[in-house]
């Protein structure tokens, strides 16, 4: 459903009925490949994980999850993911606005730069950010001179998360700003509204659902981020340890039950975020649909 | 998707649009420029400058390190296996959900997108519980003496999990818009299913396939979390390039780590470049008037 309710929308009821009696061949083969691949590559491992986690037993599960170290990792991960999302909300919105509304030299380059965090491997991003913010780095030195430590602190985690998830906000909001009709804005203007009023009462409500969808994607990605974070975090238990790393550590200790339990919690968080994002996106599409008519 | 400029709002303004005033424009552009330089450009610049800081000779010596060479090879092999399989899946998945309507179609679409929202670490752990010695198939694989975990098969499988939606995601919206008319016409005129696909569908979607494949390739080559769980990180054997970066970094061989990182950075930059070019081609095709049927 994610990102795809538009699919349903564009199919009129008539063509949907038409498709049911499609003359196009290959349905069986294509469906077969799709289901086989999804089953073997995606569903089988997830089922195995859930099976393993359900083996653990409720009391033990509770013990693993309520241990101070797990709780601390969850707290650090969620708090820093929220901080990263807050930063991306502001910067991403401005970036989307600039790309959609202004013409300026270097616009194409800026547009391409937005994709860097998606194309650049997270381990490379983590390495680069750590070097930038370490004591001897380009930013780390000056920042520590004013008493701000970034590398090996929770702040570093937030920066790594923000870097890896910034394209989500930009790429969800940008097309909506581009498609925004000028008529409502002109109407507002002719009714005597000033820039701020138009921005707040006309433009922002129109892009809000897309903005929220982008933010929830950014948050979801931040919760699961591993490569970029572990380089810069310092990985101290109870201080800068994230949930993904704790899962990894439990595996290396051959504590498979704990790893399964924590991974299952991460999976549950991912499903929850998926539901939230889908709801926001469905709302977004309804909103857009209403705006069109 | 992309509209010709004349249809976009901002070229038809009778009055100054919001934020188009010289002061607002300058302030917003200034903020974005500064943050982008610090946040997106600086890491890239740092990778290149660190890799080359001790001269180009040392850079190439670092790259020719046996471990790094092996990691490059392993990464390329993984991509060679995983990317084509992913393209096949993407084509089949997009064909299924855009050319046909059937019960469970929406569920299938959600499942195709699922790996996108799951942490790579979770994917790695999940694979361990299928093929690991503690896993579902572990005893069976042991019995036959097959090794999946901590070896190439697991690395490929985990990479495929993480990138499963990439090609499908590019194709589904596009094929949705294109509809089924052309294929139906071809089939009605007697073309076989394969001919219809190759001569009618594929020319319409080839740029999207290429674009999806390139993104998928970059992600396969750069995958870290899932692969670090399933590869076992055995030095010189199962370390892909991203894992090699971490190994070198832990060995305090920062220059070596940055040299290895440069390779992946180059892959990323080429990916972005090709993406920009393909988008331009797609836009030009969009804007040319529909050609009369041949």
HADDOCK unambig.tbl for C-alpha pairs under 7 A between the chains (distance, minus, plus):
assign (segid A and resid 1 and name CA) (segid B and resid 106 and name CA) 6.22 0.50 0.50
assign (segid A and resid 1 and name CA) (segid B and resid 109 and name CA) 5.98 0.50 0.50
assign (segid A and resid 1 and name CA) (segid B and resid 110 and name CA) 4.73 0.50 0.50
assign (segid A and resid 2 and name CA) (segid B and resid 110 and name CA) 6.37 0.50 0.50
assign (segid A and resid 2 and name CA) (segid B and resid 113 and name CA) 6.87 0.50 0.50
assign (segid A and resid 7 and name CA) (segid B and resid 173 and name CA) 6.79 0.50 0.50
assign (segid A and resid 7 and name CA) (segid B and resid 176 and name CA) 6.21 0.50 0.50
assign (segid A and resid 16 and name CA) (segid B and resid 101 and name CA) 6.38 0.50 0.50
assign (segid A and resid 19 and name CA) (segid B and resid 100 and name CA) 5.37 0.50 0.50
assign (segid A and resid 19 and name CA) (segid B and resid 101 and name CA) 5.58 0.50 0.50
assign (segid A and resid 20 and name CA) (segid B and resid 100 and name CA) 6.44 0.50 0.50
assign (segid A and resid 20 and name CA) (segid B and resid 101 and name CA) 5.34 0.50 0.50
assign (segid A and resid 20 and name CA) (segid B and resid 102 and name CA) 6.76 0.50 0.50
assign (segid A and resid 22 and name CA) (segid B and resid 100 and name CA) 6.77 0.50 0.50
assign (segid A and resid 23 and name CA) (segid B and resid 184 and name CA) 6.34 0.50 0.50
assign (segid A and resid 24 and name CA) (segid B and resid 183 and name CA) 6.71 0.50 0.50
assign (segid A and resid 24 and name CA) (segid B and resid 184 and name CA) 6.03 0.50 0.50
assign (segid A and resid 24 and name CA) (segid B and resid 187 and name CA) 6.54 0.50 0.50
assign (segid A and resid 25 and name CA) (segid B and resid 193 and name CA) 5.50 0.50 0.50
assign (segid A and resid 26 and name CA) (segid B and resid 193 and name CA) 6.54 0.50 0.50
assign (segid A and resid 27 and name CA) (segid B and resid 96 and name CA) 6.18 0.50 0.50
assign (segid A and resid 30 and name CA) (segid B and resid 92 and name CA) 4.55 0.50 0.50
assign (segid A and resid 30 and name CA) (segid B and resid 93 and name CA) 6.62 0.50 0.50
assign (segid A and resid 30 and name CA) (segid B and resid 95 and name CA) 6.59 0.50 0.50
assign (segid A and resid 30 and name CA) (segid B and resid 96 and name CA) 5.63 0.50 0.50
assign (segid A and resid 31 and name CA) (segid B and resid 92 and name CA) 6.90 0.50 0.50
assign (segid A and resid 31 and name CA) (segid B and resid 93 and name CA) 6.98 0.50 0.50
assign (segid A and resid 31 and name CA) (segid B and resid 96 and name CA) 5.61 0.50 0.50
assign (segid A and resid 33 and name CA) (segid B and resid 89 and name CA) 6.69 0.50 0.50
assign (segid A and resid 33 and name CA) (segid B and resid 92 and name CA) 6.36 0.50 0.50
assign (segid A and resid 34 and name CA) (segid B and resid 89 and name CA) 5.98 0.50 0.50
assign (segid A and resid 34 and name CA) (segid B and resid 92 and name CA) 5.88 0.50 0.50
assign (segid A and resid 34 and name CA) (segid B and resid 93 and name CA) 5.16 0.50 0.50
assign (segid A and resid 37 and name CA) (segid B and resid 89 and name CA) 6.86 0.50 0.50
assign (segid A and resid 41 and name CA) (segid B and resid 157 and name CA) 6.75 0.50 0.50
assign (segid A and resid 41 and name CA) (segid B and resid 161 and name CA) 5.65 0.50 0.50
assign (segid A and resid 42 and name CA) (segid B and resid 161 and name CA) 5.85 0.50 0.50
assign (segid A and resid 45 and name CA) (segid B and resid 126 and name CA) 4.75 0.50 0.50
assign (segid A and resid 45 and name CA) (segid B and resid 127 and name CA) 5.12 0.50 0.50
assign (segid A and resid 45 and name CA) (segid B and resid 129 and name CA) 6.96 0.50 0.50
assign (segid A and resid 45 and name CA) (segid B and resid 130 and name CA) 5.89 0.50 0.50
assign (segid A and resid 46 and name CA) (segid B and resid 126 and name CA) 5.64 0.50 0.50
assign (segid A and resid 48 and name CA) (segid B and resid 126 and name CA) 6.29 0.50 0.50
assign (segid A and resid 48 and name CA) (segid B and resid 129 and name CA) 5.61 0.50 0.50
assign (segid A and resid 48 and name CA) (segid B and resid 130 and name CA) 5.84 0.50 0.50
assign (segid A and resid 48 and name CA) (segid B and resid 136 and name CA) 6.86 0.50 0.50
assign (segid A and resid 49 and name CA) (segid B and resid 126 and name CA) 4.78 0.50 0.50
assign (segid A and resid 49 and name CA) (segid B and resid 129 and name CA) 6.01 0.50 0.50
assign (segid A and resid 94 and name CA) (segid B and resid 32 and name CA) 6.70 0.50 0.50
assign (segid A and resid 95 and name CA) (segid B and resid 32 and name CA) 6.19 0.50 0.50
assign (segid A and resid 98 and name CA) (segid B and resid 29 and name CA) 6.66 0.50 0.50
assign (segid A and resid 112 and name CA) (segid B and resid 272 and name CA) 6.49 0.50 0.50
assign (segid A and resid 112 and name CA) (segid B and resid 276 and name CA) 6.90 0.50 0.50
assign (segid A and resid 115 and name CA) (segid B and resid 272 and name CA) 6.83 0.50 0.50
assign (segid A and resid 119 and name CA) (segid B and resid 218 and name CA) 6.17 0.50 0.50
assign (segid A and resid 119 and name CA) (segid B and resid 219 and name CA) 6.80 0.50 0.50
assign (segid A and resid 119 and name CA) (segid B and resid 268 and name CA) 4.81 0.50 0.50
assign (segid A and resid 119 and name CA) (segid B and resid 271 and name CA) 6.92 0.50 0.50
assign (segid A and resid 120 and name CA) (segid B and resid 265 and name CA) 6.07 0.50 0.50
assign (segid A and resid 120 and name CA) (segid B and resid 268 and name CA) 5.13 0.50 0.50
assign (segid A and resid 121 and name CA) (segid B and resid 219 and name CA) 6.98 0.50 0.50
assign (segid A and resid 121 and name CA) (segid B and resid 222 and name CA) 4.36 0.50 0.50
assign (segid A and resid 121 and name CA) (segid B and resid 223 and name CA) 6.52 0.50 0.50
assign (segid A and resid 123 and name CA) (segid B and resid 224 and name CA) 6.49 0.50 0.50
assign (segid A and resid 123 and name CA) (segid B and resid 242 and name CA) 5.99 0.50 0.50
assign (segid A and resid 124 and name CA) (segid B and resid 261 and name CA) 5.62 0.50 0.50
assign (segid A and resid 128 and name CA) (segid B and resid 43 and name CA) 5.23 0.50 0.50
assign (segid A and resid 128 and name CA) (segid B and resid 46 and name CA) 6.51 0.50 0.50
assign (segid A and resid 128 and name CA) (segid B and resid 47 and name CA) 6.01 0.50 0.50
assign (segid A and resid 129 and name CA) (segid B and resid 43 and name CA) 6.10 0.50 0.50
assign (segid A and resid 179 and name CA) (segid B and resid 8 and name CA) 6.95 0.50 0.50
assign (segid A and resid 181 and name CA) (segid B and resid 9 and name CA) 5.43 0.50 0.50
assign (segid A and resid 182 and name CA) (segid B and resid 9 and name CA) 4.87 0.50 0.50
assign (segid A and resid 182 and name CA) (segid B and resid 10 and name CA) 6.89 0.50 0.50
assign (segid A and resid 195 and name CA) (segid B and resid 18 and name CA) 5.48 0.50 0.50
assign (segid A and resid 199 and name CA) (segid B and resid 18 and name CA) 6.97 0.50 0.50
assign (segid A and resid 220 and name CA) (segid B and resid 117 and name CA) 6.91 0.50 0.50
assign (segid A and resid 221 and name CA) (segid B and resid 117 and name CA) 6.91 0.50 0.50
assign (segid A and resid 224 and name CA) (segid B and resid 119 and name CA) 4.39 0.50 0.50
assign (segid A and resid 225 and name CA) (segid B and resid 119 and name CA) 6.68 0.50 0.50
assign (segid A and resid 226 and name CA) (segid B and resid 225 and name CA) 5.99 0.50 0.50
assign (segid A and resid 227 and name CA) (segid B and resid 224 and name CA) 6.02 0.50 0.50
assign (segid A and resid 227 and name CA) (segid B and resid 225 and name CA) 5.97 0.50 0.50
assign (segid A and resid 244 and name CA) (segid B and resid 121 and name CA) 6.20 0.50 0.50
assign (segid A and resid 263 and name CA) (segid B and resid 122 and name CA) 5.36 0.50 0.50
assign (segid A and resid 267 and name CA) (segid B and resid 118 and name CA) 6.50 0.50 0.50
assign (segid A and resid 267 and name CA) (segid B and resid 122 and name CA) 6.81 0.50 0.50
assign (segid A and resid 270 and name CA) (segid B and resid 117 and name CA) 5.95 0.50 0.50
assign (segid A and resid 270 and name CA) (segid B and resid 118 and name CA) 5.74 0.50 0.50
assign (segid A and resid 274 and name CA) (segid B and resid 117 and name CA) 6.89 0.50 0.50
